[in-house]
Amino acid sequence: MTHILIIDDDPQIRDVLRIALKQVGYEVSEAGDGAEGLAKARRGKADLIVLDIGLPEMDGLALCRELRAEHETPILFLTARDDEIDRVLGLELGGDDYVTKPFSPRELIARIRAILKRATPGAANGAQPFSRGVLRLDPERHHCTVAGQQVTLTSREMALLSHLMARPDHVATKAQLVDAVYGPSIHVSDRTLDSHLRNLRAKLTQAGCDGAIETVHGVGIRMGPCQDR
């Protein structure tokens, strides 16, 4: 059974989430502060973490930073409506998505399902491995390497790179990328997409693949030559 870890200091929100998630068949565990949440997350039993940014003991951004150094567990942030800086920073630290408070449990469950689908090995419907320059990508195994060195990607980053690698010389508009990664029924701002692209570029550059993703100004995004530096 899929296990969701809720980390939020508001017991009412935890109650709402627990009831909604259990109704659709998920196993749920909870933590009321950042320190407790990090300890439970480190046990590695959660398939996805719903993480509030404003937490006592350790805030959600710090928790995400700690966890990303050890685990690839997908993270869905809960944020206040006006905290755009925190939302963008959370995505840059490795969060997969966010939902703003107050939220609809139905929307949150839809986001969780989309993240889990992309994070599950084999969820790419048998997509073939891709290769470009020194970059190798196997979406079905959720595996990415640059010159043989593994690069750890979140589910959103994997989905973005898979879409671009499928047609590497094609320029994809931001609207097309949003539809491919999030689905046509979910509204996502350009800032959110830009955060995922910035993260992806940084990881590939750090691994030695400069210019892996190119911006064609006024048109969209495409793959670069992915040459070793």
Salt bridges, closest charged atoms under 4 A:
ASP8 OD2 - LYS101 NZ 3.41
ASP15 OD1 - ARG18 NH2 2.87
GLU30 OE1 - ARG14 NE 3.11
GLU30 OE2 - ARG18 NH1 2.59
GLU36 OE2 - LYS40 NZ 3.42
ASP52 OD1 - LYS101 NZ 3.07
GLU66 OE1 - ARG42 NH2 3.31
GLU70 OE2 - ARG42 NH2 2.83
GLU84 OE2 - ARG191 NH1 3.27
GLU92 OE2 - ARG198 NH2 2.34
ASP96 OD2 - ARG68 NH2 3.39
ASP97 OD1 - ARG111 NH1 2.99
ASP97 OD2 - ARG156 NH2 2.70
GLU107 OE2 - ARG111 NH2 3.21
ASP138 OD2 - ARG141 NH1 3.61
GLU157 OE1 - LYS203 NZ 2.72
ASP169 OD1 - ARG132 NH2 3.03
ASP194 OD1 - LYS174 NZ 2.72
ASP210 OD1 - ARG229 NH2 3.13
GLU214 OE1 - ARG222 NE 3.14
